[in-house]
Amino acid sequence: MMELPKGEKVNCEWFLNLLEELSADRSRSATPDLLLGELPQLARDHVSQCSDCRAAIADFAETRQLFHGLACDTPEPGPWFTRRVMNSIAAQEHDAEERQEGFWIGVRRLAPRFVALATLLLMLGGTWAFQERRAANSRALEVSPVEGIFESAPSAPANDDIIAIASSSQEQAR
């Protein structure tokens, strides 16, 4: 069997919780006496002793009668309702996140452009450096050292032996 909690304030909270748990099936004919009939004996005993709870059950019955017509007239949501609500929630969350992290979102949007620009600059710089090196090598070959009276480095041997061997092998092949 249920025991009534100790303390007047606790008892009133317990009673109000019991009222909220009542089913709303007979809301149109809800009167304080009918609602009390659905409650356990301990709750009825408490109402007989507490004037605040008597007023609360009267207000509760009147509220149920007023809202009975509203509950029946509400249309059922269509299958698209959930999707639209979820999209609306996602959009609001996105806006809130964008306000909080506005700078970093801008950086994320610009990142692919920065990568493309860096790639283009790298290719242009690499091509320019390669052409400069090639031009420097060709200038070095064009400028031959002036031979003076005294040679500082020995000149490369004229490979007459190789030329002679190559020419003799061509004569033999004929």
Secondary structure as UniProt FT lines:
FT   HELIX           8..21
FT   TURN            25..26
FT   TURN            28..29
FT   HELIX           32..38
FT   HELIX           41..49
FT   HELIX           51..72
FT   HELIX           79..100
FT   HELIX           102..142
FT   HELIX           160..173
//
